[in-house]
Amino acid sequence: MSDALQTTMPEQVKVGVIQVAAFKDMAALLQYIVPSEGPVFAGSAIAINPEKVLTASRNPQLRQVIEAADIRYADGIGVVKAMRRRLGRHVERIPGCELWQELMLRAAHYQVPVFIIGAKPEVLAQTRDKLMAAGTRLVGAVDGYFNDEAALITQLQRTKPRIVSVAMGSPRQELLIQRLRKAHPDCFYMGVGGTYDVYTGNVKRAPALWCKLNLEWAYRLVLQPSRIGRQLGLMRYLWWYWTGKV
């Protein structure tokens, strides 16, 4: 694809210690990954939320993992608010779960070959079947309990996917993506955490109203009170937001 057809990466905004791409909305990011004309973007993406921003400020290793991704997009209303404040214009939150599902639909439309990795065998099988029923050109699927990474790499090189999603949780999925990219670089990689579980209905996502109000974190807290420690930790993010001191 010529440079004229390549969508330009938007401005980068520093949120804490992390540079985040200020995509206007999900449609703009989807167009960047799978252009209407030309090849799929070769690189990787990682979702950024307040928890990642805080952890990266304290953990140099995790910060390196985050910064290794080519696209760091805002999947957290706290990150979005910080970007809006810095830019002085509207930027939408891009939930990773929704991004992956829309990316799969776009891949089906353009018949882009897809390879999925991660989750339990039964969840992966359900994900595979649902994607194929929706028209996705799925060229491979390997659950998260594989023990032969060399065989996985061989399979990628043989099937030649242009999109690979990995559902293994952070930072394990990002570290695997770094290794896979070295062997199969002409591809877009995306870590998706528990997205397959949500996609197949094995894990219930927050109701639409909660999502619209950016209260998914509160819904998860209601379902899992044990998360209270993590949520209280985000008070540090609020401190940074108002003072600029991480």
Summary of the structure (lengths in Angstrom):
residues: 246
radius of gyration: 17.8
end to end distance: 40.9
largest distance: 51.4
contacts: 776
relative contact order: 0.14
helix: 50%
strand: 15%
